[in-house]
């Protein structure tokens, strides 16, 4: 029961302190790697949650929770992940409905964009460096560069992700 409460608290905290699914990855990495999962398992969780349809944050919560304590762990992590956004969205919608014509609200949202960008760059750096203690993970870079090129040429994201996953099967043996 203590493990389930710890999982619930972890994902409650991560979802209260981050703004979105992808932005929560950096915080979840800091809180879960070495305690609940290894670096390799965390990278697998990020990869699977990116390929599968749906919320990345919820899929990662279920992956970590299931790894720690099976189905009950997955449910505890999922509940911890769902509760904060649901409660916050109900409150935010009520407030924004009253403030929707205020100019500062739009500027506030625009101000969030650089912070989210930096968080995504941090996650990309952690994936490229990974467990190599400062050395560049060349196989990861070998997949990242063509994937970036595909996105720049407007290849559909699901196609890029599935292709990268298939290449990864052979590249990361």
Order of alpha helices (4+ residues) and beta strands (2+ residues): alpha-alpha-alpha-alpha-alpha-alpha-alpha
